[in-house]
Amino acid sequence: MTDSRLSDLRLPTAAPGITPTRVLTIAGSDSGGGAGIQADLRTFALLGLHGCVAVTAVTVQNSVGVQGFQEIAPETVAAQMHSVVPDIGVAAAKTGMLASAPIIDAVAQACDELGIGRDADVPLVVDPVCASMHGDPLLASEALDTLRSRLIPLATVVTPNLDEVRLITGIDVVDPASQRSAAQALHDLGARWALVKGGHLRSSDHSPDLLFDGHEFHEFDHPRIDTGHDHGAGDTLAAATACALAHGYSVPDAVGFAKRWVTRGLQAAYPLGAGHGPVNPLWRVSVQS
């Protein structure tokens, strides 16, 4: 039976045998399968898009935390992008874990060369992954300046959580006023749109996200989902945003769609291992067309 409440959580899909819309994730691999490129590819597939990948790092992690990671050579990261985009073509791209300043530089240069970014034909969602949900570092501290100067200015939309906002802008978001200040600071770094996610704003019983384009604020709110299983929530939201942008949605509409998608995934989240389970977009499989 079709659930009418979920009817807006669909994107156009290609008929069998017809090439679907393509989207690229530039991110790290999560060996536990909860976040990173694994989360991105789940969302791409369940929304009917073909996912391409440029792997930036291989993490050693499970539900408890990140025990280590191995960076991919920057030239290999860029080569993956240069291999995929001209041949297969992509309608949007997103970044996740980039690990180091040289990788950020390589990705930014490749985006410039391939026409990906805020002033190009292919929109770019920048999820500025700095640490895991357990607090394990996923970006070298010296790479923050490169993230600010090289990648964020290429962003069609940048989607940090509150910990990442603090690292990038120095602003500790504790209320609506500081959330607005943070969105303005992120926009000042060059992103066309800045999204300050409020999922970690524990003083609220809601999860308020704030989007800013330099002129107008858009608010996206939902009652907080009471679950400890939220691994990959940021990746999933950024991936869904990229999918909607690939289909021509405006940035506010794409973010609104992604907010609803990740909220539904949180409602369906499941336990995994001894720690935090993942956001679960697999709920889509059980919903009949």
N, C-alpha and C positions, 0 to 999 in steps of 0.2 A: 504494500500500500504506500502511495506517495504521501510524504509528510509535507503539507503545504507551507509549513513554517520554514522549511529548508529549500524552498524552490528558488530563492535568490542566491543560494550558495552553489550555483552552477555557472560555468562559462561555456561558450560555444565549443562544440567538439566536432572533429572531422569524421566523416563517414568511413567505414572500413575500407582500407586500400587507398585512402586519400591522406596525403602528408599533413599531419597536425601542425599547429603553431609551435615554434621552437623557442626555447629559453635556455640561457646559460647560467650555471652557478660556478663561481670562482671561490673555492672554499676548501676547508680541511675535511678529512675523513674521520668519522667517529666510529671506533671499533665496536662500541656498544650499540650502535644503530639508532641512538635517540636524537642526535642533533647533526650538525654539519651537512655534508652533501647527501647523507642518507635521508635526513629529514626533508631536505630540499627536493630530492627526486621523488619521494613519496607524494609530496604535495603537487609537484608538477604532473605526475602520472594520474593522480586522482582527480585533478582538474582538467585532464584531457590534453595536456601539453607534452611534447617530447623534450626531455631534458638532456642538455649537453653539459660537460664537466671539464673544468680546469682545476686539477687537484693542487692545493698549495702546501699541504702538510698531511702527514699520517699520524694521528694521535693514538696513544695507548690509553684507553679509558674504558670505564664501565659505569654502572649506575652510582657508584660511590665517589668517583672522581677521576681526574686525569693523572696518570702516573708518568707520562712523558710524551714527547712528540718529536718527529723527525721532519724538518723542513724539506720541501722539494726545491731544487735549484731554481733560482729566479728565471733563468733563461728557459728552463723546461716549462715553467708555469706560462710564460709568455708564448712559448711555442705551441702549447695546447690551444691557447686562444687563437693564434694565427692559423692553426690547422683547422679548427672547427668553424669559425665564423665565415670565412670566404666560401667554404665548400657547402656547409649545411645551412648557414644563414640563421640568425636569431632575431627575434622581435623584441627581446628585453634581456637584461642580464642583472645578476646580483652578486655581491661579494659577501663573504663570511670571514672566517679565520684567515688572516694573511701573514701572521707570525712575525714578520721582520720588515725593516725599512727597505732592504733590497727587493723583497717580493712586492711590497706596495709600489715601489718605483717601477718595477717591471710591469705590473698590472696597469698602472696609470698610463704608462707609455703605450702599451698595447691597446688600451681603450682609445687613446688619441688616434692611433694609427688605423684602428678598425671602425671608427665612427660610433663609439659607444660612450654615452654620457649625457649630461644635462643639455648641451647645445648640439647634440648629434641626433641622428635618426633613431638610434636604439637607446631607450631609456635605461638608466642604471640605478639600482637600489643598493645603497651602501649600508650594510649591517656591520658597524664597526666593532667587531668582536675583540674584546680585550682580555676577558677572563671567562672561565667556565662558571656555571651556576654555583659551583662549590668553592669558587674563589681562586682556582688554579690559573696562573697566568697563561694566556694564549697569544700574547703580543709582547714583544720585547719593549721595555719601557722607553728606550731611545727611539722607538719607531713612532711614538705619538706625534712628534713634530711632522714627520713625513705623512702620517695619516691626515693631519690638519691641512698641510700645505699642498699635497699632491692628489689625494683621493677625494676628500670631502668636496673640494671645488668641482669635481666631475659628477657629483651625485645629482640625479633627478630628485631623489628623496633619500635622506639619511635617517636611520631608524635605531638610535641607541637606546639601551635601557638606562635606568638612573645611575647605576654604577659607572657605566661608560660615559654618560653625560658629565659626571663629576671629573673623570680622568681627562676628558677632552676639553672641557670649558672651565673647570674649577668651580662650577656652581653645584651646590648641594641642594637638590630639589626636595623640598619638604612640604610644599603647599602650592596652590594654584599660581600665586605671584612668582615664586621662584621657578615654577615650570615654564611660565611665559618668558621669563628672563633667559632661561636655558635655551628655549626654542629660538629666541632672537640671536643669542650668541652663536648657535649652530648655523643659523642662516647667514650670519656675518662672515662665517668661514668660507662661504661660497656655494653651499648647497642651494638648489632651486627651492626645495621644500625641506623643512626640518620637522621630524616627528619625534616628540619626546614621550616615550611610553611610560605609563604610570603603574604598570603591574607590580613594581616593587615599592610603591608608595603605601606602606603598611598602615599609615595613619588614617587611610580611607577604607571603607568597606566596599568601595567601587574600584574599578581599574580604569582610570581616566587617561586617555591618550590625547595629545595636543599636537596639531599640525599647523605649520606657519610657513607662509610664502613671502614674508617681508612686508605684507600689507594686511592680511586677513588671517585670523585664527579659526580653525575648525576643530571642534571637540568631538571625541568618540568615547563613549562611556558604556560600561556594562557592570552589573553587580559582580564583585569578585567571586570567582569559582573556588570553593573550599576544597582544594586538593594539594597534596604534596608532590604530585606527579606532573611536573611542568617542564621537564627537560626538553629542550628544543623549541620552546615557545617563540623565542625571538627569530630563530631561523625560519620557522614555519610562517610567521607573519610576514617576514621579508620575502619569502618565496611566493606566497599567495599574492602579495602586492605586485611582484614582478610578473606573475601570470596575468593579473588583471590589466596591467599596463601593456603587456604584449597584445592584448585584445583591444587596445585603444581606449581603455577607461581613462578618465582624468585622474590626477593624483588623489584628490579627495575621495573620489568614488572607489579607486583602487584600494586605498587605505581602509575605507569603510568596509569594503568586501573582505579584506584580509582580517580585519578585527573580528568580524562575525565568524570567519572560518576558524581562526585560532581559538575563539571562545567555544565553539562547538567541539573542537579538538580537546580542549581542557575538560569539558563536560564528559568526554568519553575516555579520558586518560586512564591508564592502567598501571599497576605495580610491576616492577621489573627488577630482578636482583635484590640486593640488600639495601639499595638506596632509593634514588628518585627514578620513577618511571617516566615515560615520554608523553608529550602531547600526542593525541591519537587521531590523525586524519583518516584512519581506516574505517571510521564510522560510516564513511561514504559508501563502502562496499555493501553494507547492510541495508542501505536505503534504495528502494526500487525506483526506477525511472517511471 
